[in-house]
């Protein structure tokens, strides 16, 4: 799961990755997201009810990473992932986030 958290204010966008790592984002269950600057993190599972995706310290399992995902802990939090994205209103928005194990 990939989470785009707006750098300003607004709801996060969430997308499940496929087996090739591709994803499409939804905001509040609707396809797409608003143009703007985002902090990005990667989780191992879908958000649980009552949780706020992308919040600092938020995790569907209330842990820094979902066991067995192989996702290094630093990438599971928007404050530590180092990932960001600038979403444009017109044109193609394609983002590649590379993770290193160390």
Secondary structure, DSSP 4 states (H G I P E B T S, - for coil): -EEEEESSSS--EEE---TTS----EETTEE---SEEEEEEE-SSPPPTT--TT-TT--TTSSSS-TTS---GGGGSTTTS-EEEEE-SSS-----------
